[in-house]
Amino acid sequence: MKDRRHIKNLYLQSRGAVLRAIPISNGKGQEPPASGASPGKILFVRLDRVGDVVLSTPAMEALKKRFPRAELTVLVRPQTAALLENNPHVDRCVVLDPGAGPAERCRILQDLRRRRFDLAVDPCVDWKLASALIAWASGARCRVGYPCGGREAFFTTTAELPDGTAHMADVILGTLGPLGIDGPSPRPRVYLSPDERDRATGWLAGQRLSGKPFVGIHPGAYYETQRWPAEHYAALAGGLRTRFDVILFGGPAEEGLVERIRSRIPGGVLRVVTPDIRWFAALLSNCRLLVCNNSGPLHVACALGVPTVSFMGPTDPRRWYPLGENHTVLRLDDLPCIGCNDGTCRRKTHDCMRGIPPERVMDVLAGTVPA
């Protein structure tokens, strides 16, 4: 593990030295809008997953409050664009599929350049270059982002790197420091229309369920190590059915997992597998609570004001803790390997998730969720 980190650090140092030596960034030292004229057009690059986009909504709101007359365009993946529908702080989304071929990428970049952005914001705090390259290729006069392994070569202004205790929403907001934007972060938000809420409420009423309050369960997560075991979810759902109508949620990639859990629950539960993230959000808004892993749906629930119980093992809690009130995180803090931040369990035991029994979750729910 230490050898891998050492090799990565050497690579980033070497890459940074090379990129900084190349005169890539025209406009270096360009005065940021904080001390100059307000930008007319802003590009916000967010080619990440669901949780990253949701946790970026406070920064988008802060940008529009600081520059109310600016037009804010957000560059997103196809899977996450819908999260920004109805968002009053976003004027336009441009979609770029990370798997797009060279011709499609060139078309998107040419479209961005034609828009003549005054400011491009890249909130990525990782070492990867893609979003920094896009900010530079957009032709924006001023480009702001974090320095890491030479990424700074593509920016005209850099933000101060956050320390390891900052929440990701604050990390993203910190990118805007050079623009004169700081202070407490607004709450992440996903905006549902009244029609979306009414449609979901009507659909649920037509399912001929028991009439008990709804509790949602979403068992998916991007990395294997972030997932509470399927058999635990099944046992929990079976126990909850005496007090609640349970909705078992999942996306297309989780269809097999959802079916495996549903088949273990005596009497069954309502199964909703959908690629439509807004339909998921509308149904979720009817739930008394969501039980899930540390994943994108957790942050969608927070943005909707839905209470949660979630499981955290390899993830850094300071970065990804659910924001807002009425959220409970279950984590085995005494494990020596907790917080490893790995996508696969090196010990092959998955103790950080398997060690949280369904009975503990039932006890938590008994004390926090009235029937």
BELPE-V587010 format. One record per pair of residues at least 4 apart in sequence whose ideal C-beta (glycine too) atoms are under 7 Angstrom apart, sorted by sequence separation. I is the first residue (numbers start at 0). J is the second residue. If there is no record, write none. Layout:
I_J / I_J
This chain:
0_4 / 1_5 / 2_6 / 3_7 / 4_8 / 5_9 / 6_10 / 7_11 / 8_12 / 9_13 / 10_14 / 11_15 / 12_16 / 13_17 / 14_18 / 15_19 / 16_20 / 17_21 / 30_34 / 31_35 / 32_36 / 47_51 / 49_53 / 50_54 / 51_55 / 55_59 / 56_60 / 57_61 / 58_62 / 59_63 / 60_64 / 61_65 / 62_66 / 63_67 / 75_79 / 95_99 / 99_103 / 101_105 / 102_106 / 103_107 / 104_108 / 105_109 / 106_110 / 107_111 / 108_112 / 109_113 / 110_114 / 123_127 / 128_132 / 129_133 / 130_134 / 131_135 / 132_136 / 133_137 / 146_150 / 161_165 / 165_169 / 166_170 / 167_171 / 168_172 / 169_173 / 176_180 / 191_195 / 193_197 / 194_198 / 195_199 / 196_200 / 197_201 / 198_202 / 199_203 / 200_204 / 201_205 / 221_225 / 227_231 / 229_233 / 230_234 / 231_235 / 232_236 / 233_237 / 234_238 / 235_239 / 236_240 / 239_243 / 249_253 / 253_257 / 254_258 / 255_259 / 256_260 / 257_261 / 258_262 / 260_264 / 264_268 / 275_279 / 276_280 / 277_281 / 278_282 / 279_283 / 280_284 / 293_297 / 295_299 / 296_300 / 297_301 / 298_302 / 299_303 / 315_319 / 316_320 / 341_345 / 344_348 / 349_353 / 350_354 / 355_359 / 357_361 / 358_362 / 359_363 / 360_364 / 361_365 / 362_366 / 363_367 / 364_368 / 18_23 / 30_35 / 32_37 / 47_52 / 75_80 / 99_104 / 134_139 / 145_150 / 146_151 / 165_170 / 175_180 / 176_181 / 191_196 / 220_225 / 227_232 / 240_245 / 249_254 / 273_278 / 291_296 / 300_305 / 311_316 / 314_319 / 321_326 / 332_337 / 344_349 / 32_38 / 45_51 / 83_89 / 144_150 / 151_157 / 220_226 / 239_245 / 261_267 / 273_279 / 283_289 / 291_297 / 301_307 / 331_337 / 45_52 / 123_130 / 135_142 / 249_256 / 261_268 / 289_296 / 300_307 / 321_328 / 330_337 / 63_71 / 75_83 / 134_142 / 165_173 / 218_226 / 249_257 / 320_328 / 62_71 / 83_92 / 121_130 / 161_170 / 218_227 / 236_245 / 261_270 / 45_55 / 73_83 / 121_131 / 134_144 / 144_154 / 247_257 / 297_307 / 336_346 / 142_153 / 143_154 / 146_157 / 218_229 / 236_247 / 271_282 / 289_300 / 59_71 / 80_92 / 95_107 / 142_154 / 145_157 / 161_173 / 172_184 / 297_309 / 309_321 / 316_328 / 121_134 / 131_144 / 142_155 / 143_156 / 144_157 / 145_158 / 247_260 / 257_270 / 59_73 / 80_94 / 93_107 / 141_155 / 144_158 / 146_160 / 218_232 / 247_261 / 307_321 / 316_330 / 337_351 / 119_134 / 141_156 / 143_158 / 145_160 / 158_173 / 169_184 / 257_272 / 43_59 / 73_89 / 158_174 / 168_184 / 216_232 / 283_299 / 289_305 / 291_307 / 293_309 / 334_350 / 71_88 / 75_92 / 77_94 / 93_110 / 159_176 / 283_300 / 288_305 / 292_309 / 293_310 / 311_328 / 334_351 / 71_89 / 72_90 / 93_111 / 119_137 / 135_153 / 158_176 / 254_272 / 288_306 / 289_307 / 290_308 / 291_309 / 292_310 / 293_311 / 312_330 / 71_90 / 72_91 / 73_92 / 74_93 / 75_94 / 77_96 / 131_150 / 134_153 / 158_177 / 168_187 / 280_299 / 284_303 / 286_305 / 288_307 / 304_323 / 306_325 / 307_326 / 308_327 / 309_328 / 310_329 / 311_330 / 70_90 / 76_96 / 119_139 / 134_154 / 216_236 / 283_303 / 288_308 / 301_321 / 306_326 / 331_351 / 41_62 / 72_93 / 74_95 / 76_97 / 116_137 / 118_139 / 123_144 / 124_145 / 126_147 / 132_153 / 156_177 / 247_268 / 251_272 / 284_305 / 293_314 / 301_322 / 308_329 / 117_139 / 123_145 / 126_148 / 128_150 / 131_153 / 246_268 / 247_269 / 250_272 / 283_305 / 301_323 / 52_75 / 116_139 / 117_140 / 118_141 / 119_142 / 120_143 / 121_144 / 131_154 / 245_268 / 246_269 / 247_270 / 248_271 / 249_272 / 251_274 / 280_303 / 298_321 / 315_338 / 331_354 / 117_141 / 236_260 / 245_269 / 250_274 / 297_321 / 331_355 / 41_66 / 63_88 / 112_137 / 214_239 / 244_269 / 246_271 / 301_326 / 312_337 / 313_338 / 315_340 / 111_137 / 112_138 / 240_266 / 293_319 / 313_339 / 314_340 / 329_355 / 52_79 / 229_256 / 233_260 / 237_264 / 313_340 / 38_66 / 41_69 / 43_71 / 45_73 / 46_74 / 60_88 / 108_136 / 232_260 / 236_264 / 237_265 / 240_268 / 313_341 / 37_66 / 40_69 / 41_70 / 45_74 / 46_75 / 53_82 / 59_88 / 145_174 / 214_243 / 216_245 / 39_69 / 40_70 / 41_71 / 42_72 / 43_73 / 44_74 / 45_75 / 46_76 / 49_79 / 52_82 / 56_86 / 59_89 / 144_174 / 213_243 / 219_249 / 229_259 / 233_263 / 329_359 / 37_68 / 38_69 / 39_70 / 41_72 / 48_79 / 143_174 / 211_242 / 212_243 / 213_244 / 214_245 / 215_246 / 216_247 / 217_248 / 218_249 / 219_250 / 229_260 / 233_264 / 248_279 / 329_360 / 37_69 / 42_74 / 211_243 / 216_248 / 217_249 / 236_268 / 49_82 / 211_244 / 213_246 / 215_248 / 230_263 / 32_66 / 143_177 / 219_253 / 143_178 / 209_244 / 218_253 / 208_244 / 246_282 / 327_363 / 219_256 / 218_256 / 313_351 / 218_257 / 312_351 / 246_286 / 312_352 / 327_367 / 72_114 / 218_260 / 310_352 / 310_355 / 124_170 / 248_296 / 46_95 / 122_171 / 46_97 / 122_174 / 308_360 / 120_174 / 120_175 / 235_290 / 308_363 / 308_364 / 74_133 / 208_269 / 206_269 / 58_122 / 227_292 / 226_292 / 55_122 / 225_292 / 215_283 / 225_293 / 42_111 / 225_294 / 290_360 / 215_286 / 213_285 / 214_286 / 217_289 / 220_292 / 213_286 / 214_287 / 220_293 / 221_294 / 40_114 / 42_116 / 213_287 / 214_288 / 215_289 / 216_290 / 217_291 / 220_294 / 40_115 / 41_116 / 44_119 / 212_287 / 219_294 / 40_116 / 41_117 / 44_120 / 214_290 / 40_117 / 41_118 / 42_119 / 43_120 / 44_121 / 45_122 / 39_117 / 38_117 / 41_120 / 203_282 / 217_296 / 38_118 / 288_368 / 287_368 / 195_277 / 199_281 / 203_285 / 46_129 / 198_281 / 199_282 / 227_310 / 46_130 / 196_281 / 199_284 / 200_285 / 32_118 / 44_130 / 195_281 / 199_285 / 225_312 / 196_284 / 224_312 / 225_313 / 44_133 / 191_280 / 224_313 / 225_314 / 44_134 / 191_281 / 189_280 / 191_284 / 42_137 / 42_139 / 86_190 / 85_190 / 82_189 / 85_192 / 32_141 / 31_141 / 189_299 / 24_135 / 29_140 / 57_168 / 61_172 / 187_298 / 23_135 / 29_141 / 31_143 / 54_167 / 58_171 / 62_175 / 65_178 / 189_302 / 26_140 / 54_168 / 58_172 / 61_175 / 65_179 / 187_301 / 188_302 / 189_303 / 11_126 / 57_172 / 65_180 / 187_302 / 55_171 / 58_174 / 54_171 / 58_175 / 224_341 / 224_342 / 61_180 / 223_342 / 224_343 / 238_357 / 222_342 / 223_343 / 224_344 / 235_357 / 234_357 / 238_361 / 61_185 / 228_352 / 31_156 / 60_185 / 224_349 / 227_352 / 228_353 / 235_360 / 29_155 / 226_352 / 231_357 / 235_361 / 28_155 / 29_156 / 57_184 / 24_152 / 27_155 / 57_185 / 227_355 / 242_370 / 23_152 / 24_153 / 26_155 / 57_186 / 19_149 / 23_153 / 24_154 / 57_187 / 18_149 / 21_152 / 24_155 / 56_187 / 17_149 / 56_188 / 15_148 / 19_152 / 54_187 / 14_148 / 15_149 / 18_152 / 53_187 / 14_149 / 187_322 / 53_189 / 186_322 / 11_148 / 186_323 / 33_177 / 33_178 / 31_177 / 32_178 / 33_179 / 31_178 / 166_317 / 167_318 / 166_318 / 167_319 / 164_317 / 163_317 / 166_320 / 168_322 / 212_370 / 48_221 / 84_277 / 82_276 / 81_276 / 81_277 / 50_294 / 54_298 / 50_295 / 53_298 / 49_295 / 53_299 / 56_302 / 48_295 / 50_298 / 53_302 / 49_299
